[in-house]
Each structure stands twice: as C-alpha cells, then as structure tokens.
Amino acid sequence: MKSLYIIRHAKSSWDNPLQDDIDRPLNDRGKRDAPRMAKRLKEKEIHPDLMLSSPAKRARSTARRMAKVFKYNKENIKTDRSLYHADEATLLSVIQQINNKHDVVMLFGHNPGLTDFVNSFMADELDIDNIPTAGVVAFRLDVKSWKDVEWGKNKILFFDFPKSKND
C-alpha cells in the first residue's frame, strides 16, 4: 500500500511583474498557509518518506515550510525539473519512477496540471474543479510498486485546502 499527497504550491507573490515565473516567491499568505496545511496533515499522523518538488521557488518554499513542521530534513527534498508546470501524463510518469522504498510521498507542483491529474487519477465519481493554492489531495494506492500506479483506479482519502475550514 502506498500513499500519495498531491500538493499545489502555496500562494505566490506577483509584486514584481517582470520576475521570471520560476523565480516567484511565496507571498505572506502563502508563507502562513504552507505550515498550517502541514499541521493539519501531521494531526492525521501523516509523515512523508519522500518530498518531491517542482524546481519553482514557490513550490520549493512550500515544501520547505511543510518539511519544517514534519521535522523532515529540507536537504532531503528532491526536485524534478519535469514537475515544473507538468501535464497529467508527465506527473504519472514521475510517480511511476519513484523508488519503492518510499511509501508516503508528497508531490509539490502547479495547476492546471495537478487538477487535471487528480481528476484522471482517482476512481471516484467526484470532480475537483480546482486545487487551490496550498491545497492537498490525498490518495491511498493499492499497489506494492509505484510503477504499477495507473489512471482511474485510486481511492481519494481527502481533499483539503486552507479555506476549507477554520483552524
């Protein structure tokens, strides 16, 4: 059994409109939301074996802020260039290449790819219109190997995002 947490980066700053997209940092709300969401996950006794992130500054910053809450060494966060604005097929390919020693994986990326991926990935009839910033979609995967992960066969455990409830 494997667990996969699809996490959209927290809210980013648009203060500098000339800044390259990949270099956009988190804004103040994003800096607050990332650890808040990690605390919600930790309360569910979720602890990642692997944190895998897009190389975009806002995605890496989200992963690092969450890693601090989990006491996960931020030096162990892996980045994968192909996760930067990845489409759903690329996301599946990255997931199928994860080392099987990891059972609980958090993947940090971007929309619209993450929302498209989640809707194709889950077996449920549910349709998620949009994964908001710092949103988390959790899956339980009935596989022993990541390479066996397929479309449309995966059970969603929960969908949570900063404004979904008061804390």
C-alpha positions as CSV (number, residue, x, y, z in Angstrom):
1,M,0.0,0.0,0.0
2,K,1.3,3.5,-1.0
3,S,0.1,6.9,-0.1
4,L,0.4,9.9,-2.4
5,Y,-0.3,13.6,-1.4
6,I,-0.6,15.9,-4.3
7,I,0.1,19.5,-3.1
8,R,-0.3,22.7,-5.0
9,H,2.3,25.3,-4.1
10,A,1.1,28.0,-1.6
11,K,0.1,31.5,-2.8
12,S,2.8,33.3,-4.6
13,S,3.8,36.9,-4.9
14,W,3.1,39.0,-8.0
15,D,4.9,42.1,-6.5
16,N,7.4,42.1,-9.3
17,P,5.6,41.5,-12.6
18,L,8.9,41.3,-14.6
19,Q,10.2,38.4,-12.5
20,D,10.6,35.1,-14.2
21,D,7.7,32.8,-13.3
22,I,10.0,30.1,-12.0
23,D,11.5,32.6,-9.5
24,R,8.3,33.9,-8.0
25,P,8.4,33.6,-4.2
26,L,5.6,33.0,-1.7
27,N,3.6,36.0,-0.6
28,D,2.7,36.5,3.1
29,R,-0.4,34.4,2.9
30,G,1.5,31.5,1.2
31,K,4.1,31.7,4.0
32,R,1.3,31.2,6.6
33,D,-0.7,28.6,4.7
34,A,2.0,26.1,3.9
35,P,2.8,25.3,7.6
36,R,-0.9,25.5,8.5
37,M,-1.6,22.8,6.0
38,A,1.3,20.7,7.2
39,K,0.0,20.9,10.7
40,R,-3.4,19.5,9.5
41,L,-1.6,16.6,7.8
42,K,0.5,16.0,10.9
43,E,-2.6,15.9,13.1
44,K,-3.7,13.0,10.8
45,E,-0.4,11.3,11.7
46,I,0.9,11.7,8.2
47,H,4.7,11.7,7.8
48,P,6.4,11.8,4.4
49,D,9.1,9.3,3.4
50,L,9.7,11.5,0.3
51,M,9.0,15.1,-0.6
52,L,9.3,15.7,-4.3
53,S,9.0,19.3,-5.7
54,S,8.9,21.3,-8.9
55,P,12.1,23.5,-9.0
56,A,10.0,26.7,-9.0
57,K,10.8,28.8,-6.0
58,R,7.2,28.9,-4.8
59,A,6.9,25.1,-4.9
60,R,10.3,24.5,-3.2
61,S,9.4,27.1,-0.5
62,T,6.1,25.4,0.2
63,A,7.8,22.0,0.5
64,R,10.5,23.5,2.9
65,R,7.9,25.2,5.1
66,M,5.9,22.0,5.3
67,A,9.1,19.9,5.9
68,K,9.9,22.0,9.0
69,V,6.5,21.1,10.5
70,F,7.2,17.4,9.8
71,K,10.8,17.6,11.0
72,Y,11.7,16.3,7.6
73,N,15.3,17.4,6.6
74,K,14.8,20.1,4.0
75,E,18.1,18.9,2.3
76,N,16.2,15.6,1.5
77,I,13.6,17.4,-0.6
78,K,14.1,16.2,-4.1
79,T,13.4,18.5,-7.1
80,D,12.4,17.3,-10.5
81,R,12.6,19.7,-13.4
82,S,9.8,17.8,-15.2
83,L,7.4,18.8,-12.4
84,Y,7.5,22.5,-13.4
85,H,4.1,23.1,-15.0
86,A,3.8,19.4,-15.7
87,D,0.8,17.9,-17.6
88,E,-1.0,14.9,-16.2
89,A,1.0,12.3,-18.3
90,T,4.3,13.7,-17.0
91,L,3.0,13.6,-13.4
92,L,2.1,10.0,-13.8
93,S,5.4,9.2,-15.3
94,V,7.3,10.9,-12.4
95,I,5.2,9.0,-9.9
96,Q,5.8,5.6,-11.6
97,Q,9.5,6.2,-11.3
98,I,9.5,6.7,-7.5
99,N,11.8,4.4,-5.6
100,N,9.7,1.7,-3.9
101,K,11.4,2.2,-0.6
102,H,9.1,5.2,-0.2
103,D,5.6,4.5,0.9
104,V,4.3,8.0,1.8
105,V,5.1,10.6,-0.9
106,M,4.3,14.3,-1.1
107,L,4.5,15.8,-4.6
108,F,4.5,19.7,-4.9
109,G,3.6,21.3,-8.2
110,H,1.3,23.6,-10.2
111,N,-2.1,24.0,-11.8
112,P,-3.7,23.3,-14.2
113,G,-1.6,20.1,-14.4
114,L,-2.3,19.0,-10.8
115,T,-6.1,19.4,-11.0
116,D,-6.2,17.6,-14.4
117,F,-4.0,14.8,-13.0
118,V,-6.2,14.3,-9.9
119,N,-9.4,14.1,-11.9
120,S,-7.9,11.4,-14.2
121,F,-6.1,9.6,-11.4
122,M,-9.0,8.9,-9.0
123,A,-11.6,6.2,-9.2
124,D,-14.2,8.3,-7.5
125,E,-17.0,10.0,-9.4
126,L,-16.0,13.2,-7.7
127,D,-14.8,16.0,-9.9
128,I,-12.4,18.7,-8.5
129,D,-12.8,22.0,-10.3
130,N,-9.6,23.5,-8.9
131,I,-7.0,22.6,-6.3
132,P,-6.5,25.9,-4.6
133,T,-3.0,27.2,-3.5
134,A,-1.7,25.0,-0.7
135,G,-4.4,22.5,-1.4
136,V,-3.8,18.8,-0.7
137,V,-5.4,15.8,-2.4
138,A,-4.6,12.5,-0.6
139,F,-4.7,9.1,-2.2
140,R,-4.3,5.5,-0.9
141,L,-2.9,3.4,-3.7
142,D,-3.5,-0.3,-3.7
143,V,-0.1,-1.2,-5.2
144,K,3.2,-2.6,-4.0
145,S,5.2,-0.8,-6.6
146,W,5.0,2.8,-7.8
147,K,5.5,1.6,-11.4
148,D,2.1,-0.2,-11.1
149,V,0.2,3.0,-10.5
150,E,-2.5,3.6,-13.2
151,W,-5.2,6.0,-14.2
152,G,-8.6,5.9,-12.6
153,K,-8.0,3.2,-10.0
154,N,-7.0,5.2,-7.0
155,K,-9.0,5.9,-3.8
156,I,-9.1,9.5,-2.7
157,L,-8.7,9.8,1.1
158,F,-9.4,13.5,1.4
159,F,-9.2,16.9,-0.3
160,D,-8.2,19.8,2.0
161,F,-7.2,23.4,1.4
162,P,-6.6,26.5,3.6
163,K,-10.1,28.0,3.4
164,S,-12.0,24.6,3.7
165,K,-12.4,25.0,7.5
166,N,-11.4,27.3,10.3
167,D,-8.5,26.5,12.4
